[in-house]
Amino acid sequence: MTMLSLRQLAFTGPATSAASLSFGEGLNLLYGASNTGKSFATKAIDYMLGGSKALPDIAERRPFDRAWLGLATPGGDETISRALAGGNYRLHDGLAIGADAPGSNRVLGARHDPHDDNNISRHLLGLVGLDGRRIAVDANGKRRSLSFRDVARFCIVDETTIQSEGSPIQSGQAVSQTAERSTFKLLLTGIDDSAIVEVADSRTFASSMNAQLEMLDDMIAAIDAEIEADFGTTEDLADQERRLDDSFAEAQADLDAAQGSIRELLDRKRQLGIELSVAAGRLDEIDLSLGRFDQLDGVYVSDIQRLEALEEAGFLFSLGGDRDCPLCGAAPEAQHHHQDIGDVERVRGAAAAEAAKIARQRADLQHTVRQLGLSRRRILERLSPLRAELSGTEDELERLAPTATAARRAVTEIMEVRDHVKRGLSLVEQRASLLGRRADVAARKPASRGERPRVGVDGTTAHDFAQTVSGVLAAWKFPGDRHVSFDDASYDLRIDGKLRGHNGKGVRAITHAAFKVALLLFCRERGLPHPGFLVLDTPLLTYRDPMEDDRLADDERALAASSLKQYFFEHLASVSDVGQFVIVENVDPPAGLDRIANVEVFNGLGQGGRAGLF
């Protein structure tokens, strides 16, 4: 279980010593004379926990400009500081105050903001396990996020509130009644109102319905104006649409037929263009090849002639080997040759062989040229009909183009008229739909009381809580039978059949205290979130001034005559392991209380000991 406990309340100023008040675990009692700052301390604790009401401007506080509240939290000790002039908070680690307080960059806003966790409310809610909860704020289920200020009234009770005739749950303001009851239910059950679905109240319902009817009437009027301006009457629009659909189908069929023929011709024209392009390209390739082959044939002829001449020269050379030299006249036997005649024969043979080889290559080349010539003639024969067919296709396209254009124009004109008619029919349908919606809106009824969500505490939980209160009153030896029940109408207790608020203020104060103590115990016994501390200002009001006994009501007189004060403190000390109790009182405590409680006495000026808070 997460819980907080108060550790110290302190005040500092620029030119004065700090004034501080320490609190211990369990039971704490702050008592003493009037006007010594006891109730100021209660108000200061509330102020430091998000209260917006300015602190009383008493003379004793004027040297001070800042308040400090030390807390023990589940994550360790921390201190929050705030200027007495109001504004935001600053968070410090540990319990040091003033110049000794460690610095902190975290500033906590004073206003609750569910969308930002840097505010005092969400910081405290997070420490006690209640952050992110939602509560209903009216009987129709409207919700908002829980603030720590919703919870504070259940753990900080000032002197005025504790003796009030109203319910301990409620502030008496009608506008906040549902939120206060929802917070009480959240504490008793641990369940918030997130699941509630809001229903409209009668005033909101009527306003919303009138707004919707007005909007629908405007939309219907706008449609009527458009129909009147563009159509005049809508009675024969459906027949027009049927006739136009038939005409459109016929015109579309004509257009499809014309476009189909044109599409086929365009496909054929494209194909012919491709064939002509391929044929022309092939023809150019053949012409280029024939030109190159003609050059090659000339090379072959030249090579053959050169080789034949070489062969003939060798033949002639071999014929003159046994005759006198024609140059010098030397006899054959006197002639000397550097090369053998056999070498000449070999050269002649090689030349003859090379010439034969080139002749064969030339024959192959001539065969290729003949084949290319045939291909060229076939291409030339194919080009003429292709060009003729292309020309005919283009002529046919020119002939069909006006027909397709006329068919397309007819389809467009019919489509425009048909779309206009369809727009009219659409307006008719929209008008009928809006009239239907208007009838539905006009027929709606606001949510009945039985249809509203049930906000607040269920009977079983309220009964269990009342028994806890009864147990607390029994432990305090409260006079009477202490039969306690929960009154749903007033959201308060009935004690021995009498509404708690119908008692004198002394009884109201002690029973209010019992209510808040029981709430802390109820939550702790069931592991439910609760701040874990309780500050009660003047719960023992009946014992304040025994000299005024004759002014007490009968119930207050019976209470004053009892030993409740003794048992009150003993019981709180006995349950101090589950929570912290800070009691602010004027009455003298029972003897020996300082053995079971942390007791602080304010004696007043000139009386010795501590004079007061400051």
Secondary structure, DSSP 8 states (H G I E B T S, - for coil): ----EEEEEEEEETTEEEEEEE--SSEEEEEESTTSSHHHHHHHHHHHTT--S-----GGGTT--EEEEEEEETTEEEEEEEETT---EEEEESS--GGGS-----EEBSS--TT-S-BHHHHHHHHHT-TT-EEE-STT--EEE--HHHHHTTTEE-HHHHT-SS-TT--S-GGGHHHHHHHHHHHHHS--STT------HHHHHHHHHHHHHHHHHHHHHHHHHHHHHTS--TTHHHHHHHHHHHHHHHHHHHHHHHHHHHHHHHHHHHHHHHHHHHHHHHHHHHHHHHHHHHHHHHHHHHHHHHHHHHHHHHHHHHTTTS--TTT---GGG---SS-HHHHHHHHHHHHHHHHHHHHHHHHHHHHHHHHHHHHHHHHHHHHHHHHHHHHHHHHHHHHHHHHHHHHHHHHHHHHHHHHHHHHHHHHHHHHHHHHHHHHHHH-----GGGS---S--HHHHHHHHHHHHHHHHHTT-SS---EEEETTTTEEEETTEEGGGS-HHHHHHHHHHHHHHHHHHHHHTT----SEEEEESTTGGGS-GGGGGGS-HHHHHHHTSSHHHHHHHHHHHTTTS-EEEEEESS---TTGGGTSEEEEE--TTSSS--S--
